């Protein structure tokens, strides 16, 4: 991390590589590239090839809201 306020290509690739290693031991370079492209398509709202603090905040808030809704629905169902 270079503390510039964004997650750039190499930083993102390193993070995603670590994630892939946790869930898929036999991934290859194409898996990593596909994962990176998917993350950027879904998270890089201004399409600058980086994930900014604002974009990351929006992603985390959306995930938190989604998890709260799932918990609420799960509690209703039980």
mmCIF file of the N, C-alpha and C atoms, coordinates in Angstrom:
data_MODEL
# 
_entry.id   MODEL 
# 
loop_
_atom_site.group_PDB 
_atom_site.id 
_atom_site.type_symbol 
_atom_site.label_atom_id 
_atom_site.label_alt_id 
_atom_site.label_comp_id 
_atom_site.label_asym_id 
_atom_site.label_entity_id 
_atom_site.label_seq_id 
_atom_site.pdbx_PDB_ins_code 
_atom_site.Cartn_x 
_atom_site.Cartn_y 
_atom_site.Cartn_z 
_atom_site.occupancy 
_atom_site.B_iso_or_equiv 
_atom_site.pdbx_formal_charge 
_atom_site.auth_seq_id 
_atom_site.auth_comp_id 
_atom_site.auth_asym_id 
_atom_site.auth_atom_id 
_atom_site.pdbx_PDB_model_num 
ATOM 1   N N  . UNK A 1 1  ? 0.838   -1.182  0.000   1.00 0.00 ? 1  UNK A N  1 
ATOM 2   C CA . UNK A 1 1  ? 0.000   0.000   0.000   1.00 0.00 ? 1  UNK A CA 1 
ATOM 3   C C  . UNK A 1 1  ? 0.883   1.246   0.000   1.00 0.00 ? 1  UNK A C  1 
ATOM 4   N N  . UNK A 1 2  ? 0.514   2.178   -0.851  1.00 0.00 ? 2  UNK A N  1 
ATOM 5   C CA . UNK A 1 2  ? 1.310   3.396   -0.940  1.00 0.00 ? 2  UNK A CA 1 
ATOM 6   C C  . UNK A 1 2  ? 0.614   4.602   -0.308  1.00 0.00 ? 2  UNK A C  1 
ATOM 7   N N  . UNK A 1 3  ? -0.490  4.363   0.379   1.00 0.00 ? 3  UNK A N  1 
ATOM 8   C CA . UNK A 1 3  ? -1.217  5.406   1.114   1.00 0.00 ? 3  UNK A CA 1 
ATOM 9   C C  . UNK A 1 3  ? -1.664  6.586   0.257   1.00 0.00 ? 3  UNK A C  1 
ATOM 10  N N  . UNK A 1 4  ? -2.005  6.329   -1.016  1.00 0.00 ? 4  UNK A N  1 
ATOM 11  C CA . UNK A 1 4  ? -2.467  7.421   -1.870  1.00 0.00 ? 4  UNK A CA 1 
ATOM 12  C C  . UNK A 1 4  ? -3.990  7.548   -1.889  1.00 0.00 ? 4  UNK A C  1 
ATOM 13  N N  . UNK A 1 5  ? -4.670  6.728   -1.101  1.00 0.00 ? 5  UNK A N  1 
ATOM 14  C CA . UNK A 1 5  ? -6.122  6.841   -0.995  1.00 0.00 ? 5  UNK A CA 1 
ATOM 15  C C  . UNK A 1 5  ? -6.906  6.016   -1.991  1.00 0.00 ? 5  UNK A C  1 
ATOM 16  N N  . UNK A 1 6  ? -6.209  5.247   -2.832  1.00 0.00 ? 6  UNK A N  1 
ATOM 17  C CA . UNK A 1 6  ? -6.892  4.368   -3.778  1.00 0.00 ? 6  UNK A CA 1 
ATOM 18  C C  . UNK A 1 6  ? -6.248  2.995   -3.757  1.00 0.00 ? 6  UNK A C  1 
ATOM 19  N N  . UNK A 1 7  ? -7.015  2.003   -4.187  1.00 0.00 ? 7  UNK A N  1 
ATOM 20  C CA . UNK A 1 7  ? -6.481  0.662   -4.387  1.00 0.00 ? 7  UNK A CA 1 
ATOM 21  C C  . UNK A 1 7  ? -6.213  0.553   -5.883  1.00 0.00 ? 7  UNK A C  1 
ATOM 22  N N  . UNK A 1 8  ? -4.947  0.476   -6.253  1.00 0.00 ? 8  UNK A N  1 
ATOM 23  C CA . UNK A 1 8  ? -4.557  0.449   -7.656  1.00 0.00 ? 8  UNK A CA 1 
ATOM 24  C C  . UNK A 1 8  ? -4.281  -0.977  -8.114  1.00 0.00 ? 8  UNK A C  1 
ATOM 25  N N  . UNK A 1 9  ? -3.929  -1.128  -9.384  1.00 0.00 ? 9  UNK A N  1 
ATOM 26  C CA . UNK A 1 9  ? -3.796  -2.434  -10.022 1.00 0.00 ? 9  UNK A CA 1 
ATOM 27  C C  . UNK A 1 9  ? -3.010  -3.456  -9.217  1.00 0.00 ? 9  UNK A C  1 
ATOM 28  N N  . UNK A 1 10 ? -1.768  -3.162  -8.891  1.00 0.00 ? 10 UNK A N  1 
ATOM 29  C CA . UNK A 1 10 ? -0.935  -4.142  -8.190  1.00 0.00 ? 10 UNK A CA 1 
ATOM 30  C C  . UNK A 1 10 ? -1.462  -4.426  -6.787  1.00 0.00 ? 10 UNK A C  1 
ATOM 31  N N  . UNK A 1 11 ? -1.951  -3.409  -6.108  1.00 0.00 ? 11 UNK A N  1 
ATOM 32  C CA . UNK A 1 11 ? -2.522  -3.599  -4.768  1.00 0.00 ? 11 UNK A CA 1 
ATOM 33  C C  . UNK A 1 11 ? -3.772  -4.464  -4.852  1.00 0.00 ? 11 UNK A C  1 
ATOM 34  N N  . UNK A 1 12 ? -4.625  -4.169  -5.821  1.00 0.00 ? 12 UNK A N  1 
ATOM 35  C CA . UNK A 1 12 ? -5.845  -4.953  -5.997  1.00 0.00 ? 12 UNK A CA 1 
ATOM 36  C C  . UNK A 1 12 ? -5.503  -6.387  -6.368  1.00 0.00 ? 12 UNK A C  1 
ATOM 37  N N  . UNK A 1 13 ? -4.570  -6.560  -7.281  1.00 0.00 ? 13 UNK A N  1 
ATOM 38  C CA . UNK A 1 13 ? -4.180  -7.901  -7.719  1.00 0.00 ? 13 UNK A CA 1 
ATOM 39  C C  . UNK A 1 13 ? -3.632  -8.709  -6.542  1.00 0.00 ? 13 UNK A C  1 
ATOM 40  N N  . UNK A 1 14 ? -2.809  -8.091  -5.705  1.00 0.00 ? 14 UNK A N  1 
ATOM 41  C CA . UNK A 1 14 ? -2.265  -8.792  -4.543  1.00 0.00 ? 14 UNK A CA 1 
ATOM 42  C C  . UNK A 1 14 ? -3.354  -9.199  -3.563  1.00 0.00 ? 14 UNK A C  1 
ATOM 43  N N  . UNK A 1 15 ? -4.295  -8.298  -3.322  1.00 0.00 ? 15 UNK A N  1 
ATOM 44  C CA . UNK A 1 15 ? -5.411  -8.588  -2.419  1.00 0.00 ? 15 UNK A CA 1 
ATOM 45  C C  . UNK A 1 15 ? -6.276  -9.716  -2.975  1.00 0.00 ? 15 UNK A C  1 
ATOM 46  N N  . UNK A 1 16 ? -6.608  -9.644  -4.262  1.00 0.00 ? 16 UNK A N  1 
ATOM 47  C CA . UNK A 1 16 ? -7.456  -10.664 -4.875  1.00 0.00 ? 16 UNK A CA 1 
ATOM 48  C C  . UNK A 1 16 ? -6.744  -12.009 -4.949  1.00 0.00 ? 16 UNK A C  1 
ATOM 49  N N  . UNK A 1 17 ? -5.440  -11.982 -5.151  1.00 0.00 ? 17 UNK A N  1 
ATOM 50  C CA . UNK A 1 17 ? -4.653  -13.219 -5.149  1.00 0.00 ? 17 UNK A CA 1 
ATOM 51  C C  . UNK A 1 17 ? -4.755  -13.896 -3.787  1.00 0.00 ? 17 UNK A C  1 
ATOM 52  N N  . UNK A 1 18 ? -4.629  -13.111 -2.726  1.00 0.00 ? 18 UNK A N  1 
ATOM 53  C CA . UNK A 1 18 ? -4.769  -13.660 -1.372  1.00 0.00 ? 18 UNK A CA 1 
ATOM 54  C C  . UNK A 1 18 ? -6.156  -14.259 -1.168  1.00 0.00 ? 18 UNK A C  1 
ATOM 55  N N  . UNK A 1 19 ? -7.195  -13.575 -1.653  1.00 0.00 ? 19 UNK A N  1 
ATOM 56  C CA . UNK A 1 19 ? -8.561  -14.099 -1.534  1.00 0.00 ? 19 UNK A CA 1 
ATOM 57  C C  . UNK A 1 19 ? -8.726  -15.403 -2.302  1.00 0.00 ? 19 UNK A C  1 
ATOM 58  N N  . UNK A 1 20 ? -8.215  -15.447 -3.528  1.00 0.00 ? 20 UNK A N  1 
ATOM 59  C CA . UNK A 1 20 ? -8.324  -16.667 -4.327  1.00 0.00 ? 20 UNK A CA 1 
ATOM 60  C C  . UNK A 1 20 ? -7.626  -17.837 -3.648  1.00 0.00 ? 20 UNK A C  1 
ATOM 61  N N  . UNK A 1 21 ? -6.475  -17.581 -3.048  1.00 0.00 ? 21 UNK A N  1 
ATOM 62  C CA . UNK A 1 21 ? -5.743  -18.643 -2.361  1.00 0.00 ? 21 UNK A CA 1 
ATOM 63  C C  . UNK A 1 21 ? -6.546  -19.222 -1.208  1.00 0.00 ? 21 UNK A C  1 
ATOM 64  N N  . UNK A 1 22 ? -7.391  -18.405 -0.591  1.00 0.00 ? 22 UNK A N  1 
ATOM 65  C CA . UNK A 1 22 ? -8.219  -18.893 0.512   1.00 0.00 ? 22 UNK A CA 1 
ATOM 66  C C  . UNK A 1 22 ? -9.324  -19.828 0.036   1.00 0.00 ? 22 UNK A C  1 
ATOM 67  N N  . UNK A 1 23 ? -9.876  -19.560 -1.147  1.00 0.00 ? 23 UNK A N  1 
ATOM 68  C CA . UNK A 1 23 ? -11.048 -20.316 -1.595  1.00 0.00 ? 23 UNK A CA 1 
ATOM 69  C C  . UNK A 1 23 ? -10.772 -21.283 -2.738  1.00 0.00 ? 23 UNK A C  1 
ATOM 70  N N  . UNK A 1 24 ? -9.676  -21.096 -3.439  1.00 0.00 ? 24 UNK A N  1 
ATOM 71  C CA . UNK A 1 24 ? -9.407  -21.934 -4.610  1.00 0.00 ? 24 UNK A CA 1 
ATOM 72  C C  . UNK A 1 24 ? -7.905  -22.159 -4.715  1.00 0.00 ? 24 UNK A C  1 
ATOM 73  N N  . UNK A 1 25 ? -7.456  -23.303 -4.270  1.00 0.00 ? 25 UNK A N  1 
ATOM 74  C CA . UNK A 1 25 ? -6.015  -23.573 -4.217  1.00 0.00 ? 25 UNK A CA 1 
ATOM 75  C C  . UNK A 1 25 ? -5.386  -23.704 -5.604  1.00 0.00 ? 25 UNK A C  1 
ATOM 76  N N  . UNK A 1 26 ? -6.160  -24.122 -6.597  1.00 0.00 ? 26 UNK A N  1 
ATOM 77  C CA . UNK A 1 26 ? -5.592  -24.390 -7.920  1.00 0.00 ? 26 UNK A CA 1 
ATOM 78  C C  . UNK A 1 26 ? -5.983  -23.344 -8.964  1.00 0.00 ? 26 UNK A C  1 
ATOM 79  N N  . UNK A 1 27 ? -5.995  -22.071 -8.574  1.00 0.00 ? 27 UNK A N  1 
ATOM 80  C CA . UNK A 1 27 ? -6.329  -21.007 -9.519  1.00 0.00 ? 27 UNK A CA 1 
ATOM 81  C C  . UNK A 1 27 ? -5.131  -20.737 -10.432 1.00 0.00 ? 27 UNK A C  1 
ATOM 82  N N  . UNK A 1 28 ? -5.408  -20.122 -11.581 1.00 0.00 ? 28 UNK A N  1 
ATOM 83  C CA . UNK A 1 28 ? -4.331  -19.757 -12.498 1.00 0.00 ? 28 UNK A CA 1 
ATOM 84  C C  . UNK A 1 28 ? -4.395  -18.261 -12.813 1.00 0.00 ? 28 UNK A C  1 
ATOM 85  N N  . UNK A 1 29 ? -3.497  -17.808 -13.666 1.00 0.00 ? 29 UNK A N  1 
ATOM 86  C CA . UNK A 1 29 ? -3.417  -16.381 -13.999 1.00 0.00 ? 29 UNK A CA 1 
ATOM 87  C C  . UNK A 1 29 ? -4.716  -15.877 -14.619 1.00 0.00 ? 29 UNK A C  1 
ATOM 88  N N  . UNK A 1 30 ? -5.378  -16.715 -15.406 1.00 0.00 ? 30 UNK A N  1 
ATOM 89  C CA . UNK A 1 30 ? -6.641  -16.305 -16.029 1.00 0.00 ? 30 UNK A CA 1 
ATOM 90  C C  . UNK A 1 30 ? -7.728  -16.120 -14.977 1.00 0.00 ? 30 UNK A C  1 
ATOM 91  N N  . UNK A 1 31 ? -7.768  -17.003 -13.969 1.00 0.00 ? 31 UNK A N  1 
ATOM 92  C CA . UNK A 1 31 ? -8.730  -16.848 -12.870 1.00 0.00 ? 31 UNK A CA 1 
ATOM 93  C C  . UNK A 1 31 ? -8.523  -15.512 -12.164 1.00 0.00 ? 31 UNK A C  1 
ATOM 94  N N  . UNK A 1 32 ? -7.268  -15.174 -11.903 1.00 0.00 ? 32 UNK A N  1 
ATOM 95  C CA . UNK A 1 32 ? -6.947  -13.920 -11.221 1.00 0.00 ? 32 UNK A CA 1 
ATOM 96  C C  . UNK A 1 32 ? -7.355  -12.722 -12.076 1.00 0.00 ? 32 UNK A C  1 
ATOM 97  N N  . UNK A 1 33 ? -7.067  -12.775 -13.368 1.00 0.00 ? 33 UNK A N  1 
ATOM 98  C CA . UNK A 1 33 ? -7.435  -11.674 -14.262 1.00 0.00 ? 33 UNK A CA 1 
ATOM 99  C C  . UNK A 1 33 ? -8.952  -11.523 -14.343 1.00 0.00 ? 33 UNK A C  1 
ATOM 100 N N  . UNK A 1 34 ? -9.663  -12.646 -14.456 1.00 0.00 ? 34 UNK A N  1 
ATOM 101 C CA . UNK A 1 34 ? -11.130 -12.602 -14.513 1.00 0.00 ? 34 UNK A CA 1 
ATOM 102 C C  . UNK A 1 34 ? -11.706 -12.008 -13.234 1.00 0.00 ? 34 UNK A C  1 
ATOM 103 N N  . UNK A 1 35 ? -11.166 -12.411 -12.087 1.00 0.00 ? 35 UNK A N  1 
ATOM 104 C CA . UNK A 1 35 ? -11.628 -11.918 -10.794 1.00 0.00 ? 35 UNK A CA 1 
ATOM 105 C C  . UNK A 1 35 ? -11.393 -10.410 -10.694 1.00 0.00 ? 35 UNK A C  1 
ATOM 106 N N  . UNK A 1 36 ? -10.209 -9.970  -11.108 1.00 0.00 ? 36 UNK A N  1 
ATOM 107 C CA . UNK A 1 36 ? -9.879  -8.544  -11.063 1.00 0.00 ? 36 UNK A CA 1 
ATOM 108 C C  . UNK A 1 36 ? -10.825 -7.739  -11.958 1.00 0.00 ? 36 UNK A C  1 
ATOM 109 N N  . UNK A 1 37 ? -11.077 -8.225  -13.162 1.00 0.00 ? 37 UNK A N  1 
ATOM 110 C CA . UNK A 1 37 ? -11.980 -7.521  -14.081 1.00 0.00 ? 37 UNK A CA 1 
ATOM 111 C C  . UNK A 1 37 ? -13.396 -7.449  -13.516 1.00 0.00 ? 37 UNK A C  1 
ATOM 112 N N  . UNK A 1 38 ? -13.851 -8.531  -12.894 1.00 0.00 ? 38 UNK A N  1 
ATOM 113 C CA . UNK A 1 38 ? -15.185 -8.557  -12.290 1.00 0.00 ? 38 UNK A CA 1 
ATOM 114 C C  . UNK A 1 38 ? -15.291 -7.536  -11.164 1.00 0.00 ? 38 UNK A C  1 
ATOM 115 N N  . UNK A 1 39 ? -14.287 -7.499  -10.309 1.00 0.00 ? 39 UNK A N  1 
ATOM 116 C CA . UNK A 1 39 ? -14.291 -6.550  -9.194  1.00 0.00 ? 39 UNK A CA 1 
ATOM 117 C C  . UNK A 1 39 ? -14.289 -5.118  -9.716  1.00 0.00 ? 39 UNK A C  1 
ATOM 118 N N  . UNK A 1 40 ? -13.451 -4.829  -10.690 1.00 0.00 ? 40 UNK A N  1 
ATOM 119 C CA . UNK A 1 40 ? -13.394 -3.465  -11.226 1.00 0.00 ? 40 UNK A CA 1 
ATOM 120 C C  . UNK A 1 40 ? -14.705 -3.077  -11.900 1.00 0.00 ? 40 UNK A C  1 
ATOM 121 N N  . UNK A 1 41 ? -15.313 -4.000  -12.657 1.00 0.00 ? 41 UNK A N  1 
ATOM 122 C CA . UNK A 1 41 ? -16.602 -3.693  -13.298 1.00 0.00 ? 41 UNK A CA 1 
ATOM 123 C C  . UNK A 1 41 ? -17.668 -3.372  -12.262 1.00 0.00 ? 41 UNK A C  1 
ATOM 124 N N  . UNK A 1 42 ? -17.652 -4.077  -11.146 1.00 0.00 ? 42 UNK A N  1 
ATOM 125 C CA . UNK A 1 42 ? -18.678 -3.887  -10.134 1.00 0.00 ? 42 UNK A CA 1 
ATOM 126 C C  . UNK A 1 42 ? -18.405 -2.786  -9.129  1.00 0.00 ? 42 UNK A C  1 
ATOM 127 N N  . UNK A 1 43 ? -17.151 -2.376  -8.996  1.00 0.00 ? 43 UNK A N  1 
ATOM 128 C CA . UNK A 1 43 ? -16.788 -1.456  -7.918  1.00 0.00 ? 43 UNK A CA 1 
ATOM 129 C C  . UNK A 1 43 ? -16.170 -0.146  -8.376  1.00 0.00 ? 43 UNK A C  1 
ATOM 130 N N  . UNK A 1 44 ? -15.600 -0.117  -9.554  1.00 0.00 ? 44 UNK A N  1 
ATOM 131 C CA . UNK A 1 44 ? -14.907 1.079   -10.045 1.00 0.00 ? 44 UNK A CA 1 
ATOM 132 C C  . UNK A 1 44 ? -15.899 1.959   -10.792 1.00 0.00 ? 44 UNK A C  1 
ATOM 133 N N  . UNK A 1 45 ? -16.700 2.698   -10.021 1.00 0.00 ? 45 UNK A N  1 
ATOM 134 C CA . UNK A 1 45 ? -17.815 3.457   -10.588 1.00 0.00 ? 45 UNK A CA 1 
ATOM 135 C C  . UNK A 1 45 ? -17.381 4.533   -11.578 1.00 0.00 ? 45 UNK A C  1 
ATOM 136 N N  . UNK A 1 46 ? -16.217 5.154   -11.354 1.00 0.00 ? 46 UNK A N  1 
ATOM 137 C CA . UNK A 1 46 ? -15.777 6.195   -12.287 1.00 0.00 ? 46 UNK A CA 1 
ATOM 138 C C  . UNK A 1 46 ? -14.859 5.651   -13.388 1.00 0.00 ? 46 UNK A C  1 
ATOM 139 N N  . UNK A 1 47 ? -14.664 4.332   -13.393 1.00 0.00 ? 47 UNK A N  1 
ATOM 140 C CA . UNK A 1 47 ? -13.911 3.618   -14.434 1.00 0.00 ? 47 UNK A CA 1 
ATOM 141 C C  . UNK A 1 47 ? -12.505 4.179   -14.663 1.00 0.00 ? 47 UNK A C  1 
ATOM 142 N N  . UNK A 1 48 ? -11.813 4.484   -13.548 1.00 0.00 ? 48 UNK A N  1 
ATOM 143 C CA . UNK A 1 48 ? -10.442 4.981   -13.672 1.00 0.00 ? 48 UNK A CA 1 
ATOM 144 C C  . UNK A 1 48 ? -9.403  3.890   -13.426 1.00 0.00 ? 48 UNK A C  1 
ATOM 145 N N  . UNK A 1 49 ? -9.860  2.639   -13.250 1.00 0.00 ? 49 UNK A N  1 
ATOM 146 C CA . UNK A 1 49 ? -8.948  1.527   -13.020 1.00 0.00 ? 49 UNK A CA 1 
ATOM 147 C C  . UNK A 1 49 ? -8.478  1.404   -11.590 1.00 0.00 ? 49 UNK A C  1 
ATOM 148 N N  . UNK A 1 50 ? -9.075  2.180   -10.695 1.00 0.00 ? 50 UNK A N  1 
ATOM 149 C CA . UNK A 1 50 ? -8.712  2.175   -9.276  1.00 0.00 ? 50 UNK A CA 1 
ATOM 150 C C  . UNK A 1 50 ? -9.991  2.136   -8.453  1.00 0.00 ? 50 UNK A C  1 
ATOM 151 N N  . UNK A 1 51 ? -9.859  1.704   -7.210  1.00 0.00 ? 51 UNK A N  1 
ATOM 152 C CA . UNK A 1 51 ? -10.984 1.759   -6.283  1.00 0.00 ? 51 UNK A CA 1 
ATOM 153 C C  . UNK A 1 51 ? -10.640 2.816   -5.237  1.00 0.00 ? 51 UNK A C  1 
ATOM 154 N N  . UNK A 1 52 ? -11.399 3.898   -5.241  1.00 0.00 ? 52 UNK A N  1 
ATOM 155 C CA . UNK A 1 52 ? -11.148 5.012   -4.321  1.00 0.00 ? 52 UNK A CA 1 
ATOM 156 C C  . UNK A 1 52 ? -11.764 4.726   -2.954  1.00 0.00 ? 52 UNK A C  1 
ATOM 157 N N  . UNK A 1 53 ? -11.424 5.567   -1.984  1.00 0.00 ? 53 UNK A N  1 
ATOM 158 C CA . UNK A 1 53 ? -12.032 5.440   -0.655  1.00 0.00 ? 53 UNK A CA 1 
ATOM 159 C C  . UNK A 1 53 ? -13.548 5.563   -0.753  1.00 0.00 ? 53 UNK A C  1 
ATOM 160 N N  . UNK A 1 54 ? -14.021 6.496   -1.565  1.00 0.00 ? 54 UNK A N  1 
ATOM 161 C CA . UNK A 1 54 ? -15.463 6.700   -1.724  1.00 0.00 ? 54 UNK A CA 1 
ATOM 162 C C  . UNK A 1 54 ? -16.123 5.458   -2.318  1.00 0.00 ? 54 UNK A C  1 
ATOM 163 N N  . UNK A 1 55 ? -15.502 4.873   -3.350  1.00 0.00 ? 55 UNK A N  1 
ATOM 164 C CA . UNK A 1 55 ? -16.059 3.667   -3.964  1.00 0.00 ? 55 UNK A CA 1 
ATOM 165 C C  . UNK A 1 55 ? -16.059 2.508   -2.972  1.00 0.00 ? 55 UNK A C  1 
ATOM 166 N N  . UNK A 1 56 ? -14.974 2.354   -2.223  1.00 0.00 ? 56 UNK A N  1 
ATOM 167 C CA . UNK A 1 56 ? -14.890 1.290   -1.231  1.00 0.00 ? 56 UNK A CA 1 
ATOM 168 C C  . UNK A 1 56 ? -15.927 1.489   -0.137  1.00 0.00 ? 56 UNK A C  1 
ATOM 169 N N  . UNK A 1 57 ? -16.117 2.727   0.298   1.00 0.00 ? 57 UNK A N  1 
ATOM 170 C CA . UNK A 1 57 ? -17.134 3.027   1.306   1.00 0.00 ? 57 UNK A CA 1 
ATOM 171 C C  . UNK A 1 57 ? -18.519 2.653   0.803   1.00 0.00 ? 57 UNK A C  1 
ATOM 172 N N  . UNK A 1 58 ? -18.814 3.001   -0.446  1.00 0.00 ? 58 UNK A N  1 
ATOM 173 C CA . UNK A 1 58 ? -20.122 2.671   -1.022  1.00 0.00 ? 58 UNK A CA 1 
ATOM 174 C C  . UNK A 1 58 ? -20.331 1.158   -1.078  1.00 0.00 ? 58 UNK A C  1 
ATOM 175 N N  . UNK A 1 59 ? -19.292 0.421   -1.444  1.00 0.00 ? 59 UNK A N  1 
ATOM 176 C CA . UNK A 1 59 ? -19.365 -1.036  -1.520  1.00 0.00 ? 59 UNK A CA 1 
ATOM 177 C C  . UNK A 1 59 ? -19.626 -1.622  -0.135  1.00 0.00 ? 59 UNK A C  1 
ATOM 178 N N  . UNK A 1 60 ? -18.850 -1.175  0.851   1.00 0.00 ? 60 UNK A N  1 
ATOM 179 C CA . UNK A 1 60 ? -18.991 -1.713  2.207   1.00 0.00 ? 60 UNK A CA 1 
ATOM 180 C C  . UNK A 1 60 ? -20.348 -1.379  2.808   1.00 0.00 ? 60 UNK A C  1 
ATOM 181 N N  . UNK A 1 61 ? -20.846 -0.176  2.571   1.00 0.00 ? 61 UNK A N  1 
ATOM 182 C CA . UNK A 1 61 ? -22.176 0.188   3.070   1.00 0.00 ? 61 UNK A CA 1 
ATOM 183 C C  . UNK A 1 61 ? -23.263 -0.665  2.416   1.00 0.00 ? 61 UNK A C  1 
ATOM 184 N N  . UNK A 1 62 ? -23.136 -0.904  1.123   1.00 0.00 ? 62 UNK A N  1 
ATOM 185 C CA . UNK A 1 62 ? -24.115 -1.743  0.425   1.00 0.00 ? 62 UNK A CA 1 
ATOM 186 C C  . UNK A 1 62 ? -24.077 -3.171  0.959   1.00 0.00 ? 62 UNK A C  1 
ATOM 187 N N  . UNK A 1 63 ? -22.872 -3.697  1.204   1.00 0.00 ? 63 UNK A N  1 
ATOM 188 C CA . UNK A 1 63 ? -22.759 -5.046  1.764   1.00 0.00 ? 63 UNK A CA 1 
ATOM 189 C C  . UNK A 1 63 ? -23.352 -5.115  3.165   1.00 0.00 ? 63 UNK A C  1 
ATOM 190 N N  . UNK A 1 64 ? -23.076 -4.110  3.986   1.00 0.00 ? 64 UNK A N  1 
ATOM 191 C CA . UNK A 1 64 ? -23.620 -4.087  5.346   1.00 0.00 ? 64 UNK A CA 1 
ATOM 192 C C  . UNK A 1 64 ? -25.140 -4.042  5.314   1.00 0.00 ? 64 UNK A C  1 
ATOM 193 N N  . UNK A 1 65 ? -25.694 -3.219  4.437   1.00 0.00 ? 65 UNK A N  1 
ATOM 194 C CA . UNK A 1 65 ? -27.150 -3.118  4.318   1.00 0.00 ? 65 UNK A CA 1 
ATOM 195 C C  . UNK A 1 65 ? -27.741 -4.449  3.865   1.00 0.00 ? 65 UNK A C  1 
ATOM 196 N N  . UNK A 1 66 ? -27.093 -5.082  2.904   1.00 0.00 ? 66 UNK A N  1 
ATOM 197 C CA . UNK A 1 66 ? -27.555 -6.379  2.405   1.00 0.00 ? 66 UNK A CA 1 
ATOM 198 C C  . UNK A 1 66 ? -27.530 -7.423  3.521   1.00 0.00 ? 66 UNK A C  1 
ATOM 199 N N  . UNK A 1 67 ? -26.443 -7.456  4.298   1.00 0.00 ? 67 UNK A N  1 
ATOM 200 C CA . UNK A 1 67 ? -26.334 -8.418  5.395   1.00 0.00 ? 67 UNK A CA 1 
ATOM 201 C C  . UNK A 1 67 ? -27.382 -8.164  6.470   1.00 0.00 ? 67 UNK A C  1 
ATOM 202 N N  . UNK A 1 68 ? -27.653 -6.899  6.776   1.00 0.00 ? 68 UNK A N  1 
ATOM 203 C CA . UNK A 1 68 ? -28.688 -6.577  7.762   1.00 0.00 ? 68 UNK A CA 1 
ATOM 204 C C  . UNK A 1 68 ? -30.050 -7.062  7.277   1.00 0.00 ? 68 UNK A C  1 
ATOM 205 N N  . UNK A 1 69 ? -30.329 -6.868  6.004   1.00 0.00 ? 69 UNK A N  1 
ATOM 206 C CA . UNK A 1 69 ? -31.608 -7.299  5.438   1.00 0.00 ? 69 UNK A CA 1 
ATOM 207 C C  . UNK A 1 69 ? -31.723 -8.821  5.481   1.00 0.00 ? 69 UNK A C  1 
ATOM 208 N N  . UNK A 1 70 ? -30.644 -9.526  5.147   1.00 0.00 ? 70 UNK A N  1 
ATOM 209 C CA . UNK A 1 70 ? -30.658 -10.990 5.221   1.00 0.00 ? 70 UNK A CA 1 
ATOM 210 C C  . UNK A 1 70 ? -30.902 -11.456 6.651   1.00 0.00 ? 70 UNK A C  1 
ATOM 211 N N  . UNK A 1 71 ? -30.240 -10.814 7.623   1.00 0.00 ? 71 UNK A N  1 
ATOM 212 C CA . UNK A 1 71 ? -30.433 -11.167 9.028   1.00 0.00 ? 71 UNK A CA 1 
ATOM 213 C C  . UNK A 1 71 ? -31.878 -10.931 9.455   1.00 0.00 ? 71 UNK A C  1 
ATOM 214 N N  . UNK A 1 72 ? -32.439 -9.812  9.035   1.00 0.00 ? 72 UNK A N  1 
ATOM 215 C CA . UNK A 1 72 ? -33.820 -9.487  9.381   1.00 0.00 ? 72 UNK A CA 1 
ATOM 216 C C  . UNK A 1 72 ? -34.771 -10.530 8.804   1.00 0.00 ? 72 UNK A C  1 
ATOM 217 N N  . UNK A 1 73 ? -34.578 -10.892 7.547   1.00 0.00 ? 73 UNK A N  1 
ATOM 218 C CA . UNK A 1 73 ? -35.438 -11.893 6.910   1.00 0.00 ? 73 UNK A CA 1 
ATOM 219 C C  . UNK A 1 73 ? -35.258 -13.265 7.549   1.00 0.00 ? 73 UNK A C  1 
ATOM 220 N N  . UNK A 1 74 ? -34.037 -13.575 7.933   1.00 0.00 ? 74 UNK A N  1 
ATOM 221 C CA . UNK A 1 74 ? -33.766 -14.847 8.592   1.00 0.00 ? 74 UNK A CA 1 
ATOM 222 C C  . UNK A 1 74 ? -34.472 -14.914 9.945   1.00 0.00 ? 74 UNK A C  1 
ATOM 223 N N  . UNK A 1 75 ? -34.473 -13.805 10.682  1.00 0.00 ? 75 UNK A N  1 
ATOM 224 C CA . UNK A 1 75 ? -35.141 -13.760 11.982  1.00 0.00 ? 75 UNK A CA 1 
ATOM 225 C C  . UNK A 1 75 ? -36.652 -13.877 11.837  1.00 0.00 ? 75 UNK A C  1 
ATOM 226 N N  . UNK A 1 76 ? -37.199 -13.296 10.788  1.00 0.00 ? 76 UNK A N  1 
ATOM 227 C CA . UNK A 1 76 ? -38.641 -13.388 10.545  1.00 0.00 ? 76 UNK A CA 1 
ATOM 228 C C  . UNK A 1 76 ? -39.024 -14.826 10.217  1.00 0.00 ? 76 UNK A C  1 
ATOM 229 N N  . UNK A 1 77 ? -38.185 -15.499 9.435   1.00 0.00 ? 77 UNK A N  1 
ATOM 230 C CA . UNK A 1 77 ? -38.480 -16.860 9.001   1.00 0.00 ? 77 UNK A CA 1 
ATOM 231 C C  . UNK A 1 77 ? -38.349 -17.872 10.133  1.00 0.00 ? 77 UNK A C  1 
ATOM 232 N N  . UNK A 1 78 ? -37.576 -17.544 11.174  1.00 0.00 ? 78 UNK A N  1 
ATOM 233 C CA . UNK A 1 78 ? -37.381 -18.525 12.244  1.00 0.00 ? 78 UNK A CA 1 
ATOM 234 C C  . UNK A 1 78 ? -38.284 -18.351 13.405  1.00 0.00 ? 78 UNK A C  1 
# 
